[in-house]
Amino acid sequence: MKRTIIGITILMVFLIFSCNRKNQESKNETENNQIEQLEKSVSKIYENIISKNNGKYPSEIKLFGNNEISDRLKELTGANYKEIVEKFNVETPIVSENSIYKLTGCLKHNCPAYMITILYDSIMDNLNVIVDRNGKIMEFKEKEKIHLTETLKRK
């Protein structure tokens, strides 16, 4: 009789732990699915002409055309926008690392005299523009300063 009671008790304990484990696994799977959906929706929120065109040249995608980023650049740089566009002649393709995108342009035949760097943080949806006029640096920040890794600086 004692063996039967002990056997039934062990079986009940085993069943309870099995059910709890299955419930926990199901809960974890549901949480993981919710996290994946949230990550997908967040990444879609901040897609734009820069983040969609990694590796392409700004002129190829008409960066300074009629688009949201161009409008934001105009607002960010104000009276300097026209000069930036006019002197964005020699350009590099869009490069990225860790959701930070970088593209540069400079004055034709005189890059050191006028260099423009545009940075975009796709996680924070933040733009920065750095203009170097013969060593005099002007920084335009939408939200906060975007920090580059050494690798991205060299790209």
N, C-alpha and C positions, 0 to 999 in steps of 0.2 A: 504494500500500500504506500509506504514512504517513497519507494522508487517511482511509483506512478505519479505521485504528487510532485516530486522533484523533477521528473521528466516533463510533466505538464508545465510546471513553473519555468523550466529552462526553455521550453518551446514557446511559451508566451513572451518571455523576455526577448528571445531571438526574433519573434514576429514584430514586437514593438520597435526594436532597433532597426529592423529591415524597413519597416514602414517609415520611420523617421529619416532614415538614410535616403530612401526614394523621394520623400517630400523635400529634403534638403537639396538633392541633385536637381529636382524639378525647379525648385526655387532659384538655384544658381543658374540654371540654363535660361530661365525667364529673365533674370537680372542681366546676364550676358547679352541676350538678344536686345534688351532695352538699351544697354550701353552702346551696342553696335549701331542701332537705329539713331540714337542721339548723335554719335560721332558722324554718321553719314549726313544727317540733317545740318549739323554745324558746318561741316566742310562745304556743303552746297550753298550756305548762306553767303560765304565769302569768296565764291568763285567770281572771277571777272576776267577782263581781257588780258591781264598780266598772268594770273595763275593758270589760265587755260592754255597759254601759249609759251610755255617754257621751251627754250631753245630757239625761238624765232626772234627775228629782228623787229624793233619797234616800228620801223617804216613798213615792214611786211604786214603788220597787224593794224596799221593806222592808229597807233597809240594816241596821237594828238588829234584824232578825228572826233566824230560825234559819238562819245561813249561816256559812261559813268566816271571812269578813271580820269579822263581828260577834264571833265567838269570839276572833279575834286582837285586836280592839279592846278587848274585856273584859280579856284578859290584859295588854295593853300599858298600859292606863290604870288597872287595878286598882280601888281604892275610888272613883275618880273617874268610873267608867263610868256608874253610875246617874244622877249629876248631869248628865253630858254628854248622855245620852239625854233626860232631862227638860227640858233647856234648849235642845235642838236643835229649836226651833219654827219660826223663819223660816229658810228654807233656799234655797240656790242650786242650780242644776243642776250635774251633774258636767261639768267642762271639762277639756281636756287639751292638752298640747303636748309633743312629743318623748318620748312614752311616760310622761309624768308626769301624773297625774290629781289634780284638786283639787275639793273640795266644802266648802261652809261652812254653818254653821247658827248661830243666835244666839237669845238670849232674846227672846221676843215682847214688843213695846212697849219694849224696852230693849237693843237690839243692842250699843251700845258697852259696856254693862256686862258682857256675857258673850258672847264670840265664840269659836266652835270652827272650826278649819280642819283638815280631814283630807286628807293627801297620800298618794298611792300611786305608787310607781315600779314599773311593770310589767316592766321589764327586770331589776331587782335583786330584785323581789318584796319590797319594803320599804314599811312603813307608818310615817307620822309623824302625830302629833296635836298641834296647838298650841291651847292654851286661854288666852284673854286675859280675865282678870277685872279690869276697871277698870285696865288697864295693867300688871297683874302677869301675866307670861307664864310658863306651864308648858308644857314641851315633853316629849313622849313619843316616843322613837325606838326602832323595832324593831331596826334594824341601824346605820344611819348617817343623818346629817341629809340630807334631800332639799332641794336648792337649786332655787329657782324662778327662771325667767326673768322679766324685767320685764313681758313680755306676759302671762304666766300670772298674775302677781301682780294685774294689773288686771282679769282676767276675773272 
